[in-house]
Every structure is written in C-alpha cells, then in structure tokens.
C-alpha cells in the first residue's frame, strides 16, 4: 500500500504537511495542496480512514436525522447540508425517525455510537429538553425549533408571516370564504400557519367559520379527505389554503374528481414550494420555504460548532410564489 511518507517524498513536502492536508486540521499553501493532490492521483493513494479517525478522535461524519427519506421537503434540506459539507472532509450519515419520538431517540443513539462529530436534526417529535440533554454528548444543530445552548443551536422559519402572506394574497384577490387545511395540531409550524390564517382573517374583519377549518397531517391523503369532507358539508368557499403543498395536491385531486376547476371555481394556495408545485395543473401558488438554503445554513452551523467557532447561521426568509392557481373574483 502507498503510504503518507511516499506521497510526501514524491510531492516534496513533509509527511506532517500531507497529514494536515488529509485531516483538514490546518491550512496548506496552494502550491503544496496542488502537489499533494497530483501525487495522490498518480500513486492512487487511499487514506486509511479508520487509522486517521483513531488518531484524531474524529470520525469526520455528521449524523443527519430526517423524518423521511423520500419526501421532497426533506430531500431539499438534506441536499443543502450535503452541499455545505462538500470539500470539508466531512460526510453525512443519514437516518430517519419517521415522526416517532422513540425511533428518533433510538436512531440518535445509533449515530452517537458511530462516533459522529456532530448531529443535524430536521424537525421531529423530540422535545427541546431532550435535545439539550443530548447536546452534552455531541454538538447538535436543529431545524424547526428555537434553541440556544453551549453545544446546541436551532432555528425556525417565520411560518406565521408566511401564512399571513398567503391569506392576504387571497383576500386581495377578493376572497372572503377561505377554507384552511391545517397540519398536525402538535406541530409548531402547523400551529403558526393556523394562527396566521386566523389573524389575517380578523385583520380584514372576516369572521372565521369553524366549518371551513379542516384537520390534516401534512400528507396528500389528508388533503383529499379534507376537501371531500368540506364538499359533503355543503359549505361555501371560493378559496382554499392548505398548510403544505402535499395536502394541496390531495385537495386538488378531490376537486378534480368532483368536476371543480382550479382556479375558475376555487382558488388554491399551498405552503413549501416543492419542486413539483410548478408542474401541477395549474401550477400552484405557494409560500416558498428555501429548504436548500436552510440545509446550507444548518451544515455551516454544525461545522462551526464542531470547530468551536462563532456561529454565523443565516436564517432564510419565506416568500410568496405567485403562479396560476389563484384568480381574482369579479
């Protein structure tokens, strides 16, 4: 096997310089970096990762706890985290908690046992207290909650303001009979979106009708079921705000099957701006969560925390994306 010493000899640098380059523990000059990389390619050198980890006490991995491995919502955030780790020598180790607190805790224990250097948590059911307790063992950055600890940091997007903008858009287009499909009652983002819906109606003197507020769980099937329930009730509504895009998709399907046109008969607005939302029929007006940017901020934050450097995480802002699923009432 090719050794560090052989790479150093051919590159004309010290073995310590090669080690620093491989471990990322110190900056290496541009000339030396190019020389080392060239020799590594020529000799097909493969670092002994296990030996490096044992020597440095670092696994060079970041544990990533998501709630779904197939959701476009989480996929965008994970792609941003992976982008932030590119070129740093760190790689993500991904597990899913499937929205179950016990499973989340079990998977986090698995990651800690694998000696991850840091942990990124994307939403979930664990309490802030549980996360702060875990941060005594490993640095943690979390999305979907506000945390501030010695080894824990978390941020949320302004879901309340995003919901206010969505309802305001509908009101400005002449809608007053606005139905709402809520997310899970115990989910902080869902709570904020419901509050934004209610407060914006009140701001415009529109009385909230309890029959127009339907329960959902952020999945397509619940959006479909909510609209079927709404139509069966005979309630009048000219617009529908779904607390996420997936429920808007399900709602759209239920309307299609009943011959209800969007936006000619009912205007629809979502929340998230998943990639597929621009390809629905019609393209969906929605509140954009910049999830790739969120992932980048999370990735940079955990690297700063591991390096014991000041956190400089930027919290991205939500924005309304206007497409073709909302029409102005005459």
Secondary structure as GFF3:
##gff-version 3
##sequence-region A 1 330
A	DSSP	alpha_helix	4	11	.	.	.	ID=ss1
A	DSSP	alpha_helix	15	23	.	.	.	ID=ss2
A	DSSP	alpha_helix	30	43	.	.	.	ID=ss3
A	DSSP	alpha_helix	49	56	.	.	.	ID=ss4
A	DSSP	beta_strand	61	66	.	.	.	ID=ss5
A	DSSP	alpha_helix	72	85	.	.	.	ID=ss6
A	DSSP	beta_strand	91	96	.	.	.	ID=ss7
A	DSSP	alpha_helix	101	113	.	.	.	ID=ss8
A	DSSP	beta_strand	118	122	.	.	.	ID=ss9
A	DSSP	alpha_helix	128	134	.	.	.	ID=ss10
A	DSSP	beta_strand	139	143	.	.	.	ID=ss11
A	DSSP	beta_strand	147	148	.	.	.	ID=ss12
A	DSSP	beta_strand	152	155	.	.	.	ID=ss13
A	DSSP	alpha_helix	159	172	.	.	.	ID=ss14
A	DSSP	beta_strand	178	181	.	.	.	ID=ss15
A	DSSP	alpha_helix	188	203	.	.	.	ID=ss16
A	DSSP	three_ten_helix	210	212	.	.	.	ID=ss17
A	DSSP	beta_strand	213	214	.	.	.	ID=ss18
A	DSSP	alpha_helix	220	233	.	.	.	ID=ss19
A	DSSP	beta_strand	239	242	.	.	.	ID=ss20
A	DSSP	alpha_helix	245	257	.	.	.	ID=ss21
A	DSSP	beta_strand	267	272	.	.	.	ID=ss22
A	DSSP	three_ten_helix	275	279	.	.	.	ID=ss23
A	DSSP	beta_strand	285	288	.	.	.	ID=ss24
A	DSSP	alpha_helix	291	306	.	.	.	ID=ss25
A	DSSP	beta_strand	319	321	.	.	.	ID=ss26
###
